[in-house]
């Protein structure tokens, strides 16, 4: 399976894994060229950088073959956007679902709202996608050929920046990031422990981007 990042970060997140789209937090104009191939849109949580209301509405109106896959916590959100139940597939943790030639299973992600990642399998290939979670505890992905996992910040550098901001009497958004997003060191440790074949780092924040990239290079 081929993973492609259309865009990632606080400005918007949208990914492709073959004919699956994961999240759609971008304007429709940036994504519409992909929908001739896309069969399913896998949604994780309601934050606007992952689920853009107007884009979802236009997908539903213009591409009647596409189904939206999500946890129960997003069903009402999709209804309010205008998506009807016949285009929604609600999935539960711990269960495996057949979506065309893919098998998928939602994985709990620990964010500041209800959220999930996805295990995706096709023809013996196994991929894990998870972002906007502060921990991977309790998740296993032994021998997965690939994974797209959040590398939001460099933990030690973030602590230094938070302390400096405190000394200067300023607010640092990194304090919130530590409690809701995944540090690159945790991602690297997870990949090593599970023998992940290929890591696609996603959702890298700007504040410690240089240190995150350096950590990934050194790994």
N, C-alpha and C positions, 0 to 999 in steps of 0.2 A: 504494500500500500504506500502511496505517495502522499506525504503531508506537506501542505503549503500554508504559510502565513500570509493572508491578504493584508492584514494590519493588526498590530497588537500594541497595547499600552493604555494609559488612562483616557486617551482620545477615542478609543474604539477598538474592539476585538472581533475578529472574524477569521475562521480557519477552514481549510478544505482537507478532507482525507478521502481521496478518490472522489466518489460522487456524494459524499456526505459533507454538509456544511455544519460546523460547530460554532454556535453563537453568531449573532448578526447585530453588532453594535455600530454599524457604519451606515452612511446614507445609501439609499437604494442605487444612486448613480455609480457608486464605487463597487457595487456587487452584482448588478443586473446581468453583466456579461457571463457570469458563471452559472446562471440558473437553467440554461439549456441542458446541462449535465447533472445538476443536483437533483437528488431524489428525496432526501430528508434533510431537515434542519434540526439539529440537536441543540436544545437550549439548556442553559445551566441555572441562571438566576436573573432577577428583574432589573439589576442595575443598568443604566442607560448605555454604558460602554460595552455591554454584552447583548442587550436586547433593545433595539431602537424601534419604538412603536410604529413610526411612519413606514419604516422599511419592512417590518413584518406585515403590515397592512397591505403594502404594495405587492409583496411576494404572494400573499393569499389571493389578491384580486387578479394578478397577471399570470400566475403559474398554478393552475388548478391541479396539476399532478403532484405538487410538493406537499408533504406532510410535515407537521411540526411535532417533535418529540420532546417531552418535558416531564418533570415531576408534578405531582398534584398541586404544589404551591404556585404553579404558573398557569393553571387552567383558567382561573377567573381573569387573570391578566390578559390572556389571549382572547377571551370572550369580549372583554372591554375594547380591545383593539378591533374586533370584528371577525375574528377567526371562529368558525363553527366547529362543533365537536367532530364532524366527519373528517376534518383535516388535522385533528389533534390525537396523538398517541401518548397516553399517560403511562409512565413507567415507574416501577417501584424498586427500591434498593433490594439487592439479594436475588433478583430475578433476571433471567436472560431472555432476550427478545430477538426474534428473527425479523430483520428488515431487509427484504429482498435477499441479496447474497451476503449480507452482513449479519453478525450476531452482536448485540450490544447489551451492556449491563451498566446501570448507573452506580456511581461510587459516591459516598457521602463526602462533601467538602465542607470544611469548617471556616465559615466566613462570618460577616456580621448580618447576613440574611440567609434564608434557606438556599442551599446551593448544592450542586453535584458535579462530578466529573463523569467520564464514561470509559469503560473498557470496550474496545471495538475489535472484533475478530472477523477475519475473512481468509479462506483458503489456507488455514494454518498460521497466518500472520496475526500477531497480537499487538495491539497498540493501546496505551493508556493516555488519556487526556485529562489534565486537571489543573485548574488555576483558580485564584482567589480563595485560597485556603491557607491557614497559618500552620497546619501540621499535616503530615502524611502518616501519622501513627495509626496502626491498625489496618493499613493498606498493604497488600502484597502484590507484586507483579514479577514473579520469578521468571527469568528467561524471556521476557517480552522483547520482541525485536525492535520496538521503537516506543517512544513516549514524548509527548509534548507537555511539559510541566513548568509551572510558574517559577521564575527566578527573580522575584520582585526587587530584592535589595540584598546588599552585603551587610550581614548582621553587625559585625564589629564596627564597620564604618558608620552604619546607621546610629549605633549607640554614641559614637563620638560626636556626630552632628547634632543629635538630640541634646547632649550635654552642653555643647557649645551654644546652641540656641537658648537653652535655659540660662546659661551665664549671661547672655546678651539680652535677656528679658524678652525673647521672641518665641513664637509658636513654631513647632516643627511637625509637619504632617506625618513624618516618619514614625512618630510615637504610635499613631493609629495603625500604620502599616505593619508594625511588629506584631500587632494583635489580630490582624485580619489577612495578611499576605505572607507568602512563603519566601524564606531566605534562600539564597543560592547554595549555601553550605548544606542545608537540609535536602535540597534537590540532588546535589552531587552525592551525598551520603546514601540517599535512597537508591539512586541509579547503581551505585557500586554494590550495595547489599543485594540488589535484585538482578544484577547482571543485565541491565538494560542495554540493548545493542546500539541504539542511536537516540540521543536526546535532542529534541528541538526546544530550546529555551524560549519561553513566552512571558509576556507581561513584565518586562524589565523596566523598573522605574528609573526616572532620570537622575535622581539625587545621588545614587551610588552606582550608576551605569558602568562607569569606567572600572570600578572594583569588581563588579559582577562579571564583566567580560574577561577580566584578568583571571579571576578564579576559574572560570570555565576553560580558559586556555591552559592554565596550569594543570587542570584535571586531565 
